[in-house]
Amino acid sequence: MCAVIDVGQHTGMTYEEYLHEYGSLTYTNVGTSMMPLLRQGRDLFIAAPKEGRCSVGDVVLYRRPPASWVLHRVVEVVPEGYLTLGDNCVAREHVAEDDVVGVMRGFVRDGRSGRGRTHDVSEFGYRAYTRAVLVTERPRIFLKRALLAARRRVSKMVRRAR
């Protein structure tokens, strides 16, 4: 599941409008695609408006037409936009340059509890995590796909045995 968010239902504004008016958005995500970095129902992310081209490793907030919003990491910059991948996903997604509206600048671990700790993307620990996620992309995808296939086979065998 993607890290999908919906600020509009709470404010009546689009993400672009909110970021333009306030300059920053602190919000929660829905889904598991950015785990373990962002945990659904526990953590918050802090996004700022996109300025210029994004870079590999940036976590971007983008529009997935017709009406969804996603927070995923840029894994490749291409002429017409970006290839993104959630930290917990197996499929890259092409995102047009114009669909990206924000870039994550930080996150609040356990932010929903009110006792969270804010982290900036410039911190050493975050940069090391990002590097590890990018370097291990192919083996992680291979292993996740292999595990998913094994689970399907086991489930199928269990159903047949009943």
C-alpha positions in Angstrom: 0.0 0.0 0.0 1.3 3.5 -0.8 1.9 6.3 1.6 -1.2 8.2 0.7 -2.4 11.3 2.5 -5.4 13.5 2.5 -5.0 17.0 4.0 -7.9 18.3 1.9 -10.6 16.5 3.9 -9.4 18.4 7.0 -8.7 21.8 5.5 -10.6 22.1 2.3 -7.4 23.0 0.5 -5.3 21.2 -2.0 -1.7 20.3 -1.1 -0.4 22.9 -3.5 -2.6 25.6 -1.9 -1.6 24.5 1.7 2.1 24.5 0.9 1.9 27.8 -0.9 0.0 29.5 1.9 1.9 28.0 4.9 5.2 27.1 3.4 5.3 23.7 5.2 3.0 20.7 5.8 3.3 18.4 8.8 1.0 15.4 8.3 0.6 11.7 8.7 0.6 9.0 6.0 -1.7 6.1 5.4 -0.1 2.9 4.3 3.1 0.9 4.8 5.1 1.8 1.7 7.5 4.1 3.5 8.1 1.7 6.4 10.3 1.5 8.4 11.0 5.3 8.0 7.3 6.3 8.4 5.0 4.2 10.4 1.3 4.6 9.8 -0.6 6.1 12.7 2.5 6.9 14.6 4.8 9.2 12.7 4.4 12.5 10.9 6.3 13.9 7.9 7.3 17.5 7.3 7.1 18.6 3.6 8.1 21.9 2.0 7.2 23.1 -1.5 9.4 21.7 -4.3 12.0 24.1 -5.5 13.7 23.1 -8.7 14.6 19.6 -9.7 14.6 16.8 -7.0 17.5 14.5 -6.4 18.0 10.8 -6.0 17.1 10.0 -2.4 14.6 12.9 -1.9 11.2 11.8 -0.5 8.6 13.6 -2.7 4.9 14.3 -2.3 3.2 13.8 -5.6 -0.2 13.6 -7.3 -1.2 10.2 -8.6 -4.0 11.0 -11.1 -6.9 11.3 -10.8 -7.1 12.1 -7.1 -4.5 10.3 -5.0 -1.4 11.7 -3.2 1.7 9.7 -2.6 4.9 10.1 -0.6 7.8 8.0 -2.1 11.5 8.2 -2.6 13.2 9.3 -5.8 15.4 6.5 -7.0 16.2 7.9 -10.5 16.0 11.3 -12.1 14.8 11.0 -15.8 14.4 13.8 -18.3 10.6 14.1 -17.9 10.4 13.5 -14.2 11.4 10.8 -11.7 11.2 7.1 -10.9 10.1 6.7 -7.3 9.8 3.7 -5.0 8.4 3.4 -1.5 11.0 2.1 1.0 8.8 -0.9 1.5 7.7 -1.5 -2.1 8.8 -3.6 -5.0 7.6 -1.6 -8.1 9.1 1.7 -9.3 6.6 4.3 -10.5 7.2 7.0 -13.1 6.2 10.5 -11.8 6.0 13.5 -14.1 7.8 16.6 -13.0 4.6 18.6 -12.8 3.0 16.1 -10.4 5.6 16.7 -7.6 4.4 19.4 -5.3 6.5 18.9 -2.2 9.7 17.4 -0.7 10.1 15.9 2.7 12.4 18.0 4.9 11.9 16.0 8.1 9.8 13.7 10.1 8.5 13.3 13.7 9.1 9.9 15.2 6.0 9.1 17.3 4.6 12.5 16.4 1.0 11.3 16.8 1.6 10.7 20.5 2.5 14.3 21.1 5.9 13.3 22.6 7.7 12.8 19.3 11.2 13.7 18.3 11.7 15.8 15.1 14.4 14.6 12.7 15.8 16.6 9.8 16.8 15.1 6.5 20.2 16.6 6.9 21.0 14.5 10.0 23.7 11.8 9.6 21.4 9.0 10.7 18.8 9.9 8.1 21.4 10.3 5.3 22.9 6.9 6.2 19.5 5.3 6.2 18.7 6.8 2.7 22.1 5.6 1.4 21.4 2.1 2.7 17.9 2.1 1.1 19.2 3.2 -2.3 22.2 0.8 -2.3 20.1 -2.2 -1.4 17.2 -1.5 -3.7 17.7 -4.4 -6.1 18.4 -7.1 -3.5 15.5 -5.9 -1.3 13.1 -6.0 -4.3 14.3 -9.5 -5.2 13.9 -10.8 -1.7 10.5 -9.2 -1.2 9.2 -10.7 -4.5 10.6 -14.1 -3.5 8.9 -14.0 -0.1 5.6 -12.9 -1.7 5.8 -15.7 -4.2 6.6 -18.2 -1.4 3.6 -17.0 0.7 1.3 -17.4 -2.3 2.5 -20.9 -2.8 2.1 -21.9 0.8 -1.4 -20.3 0.9 -2.4 -22.2 -2.2 -1.1 -25.5 -0.7 -3.0 -24.8 2.5 -6.3 -24.2 0.6 -5.8 -27.4 -1.4 -5.2 -29.4 1.8 -8.6 -28.3 3.3 
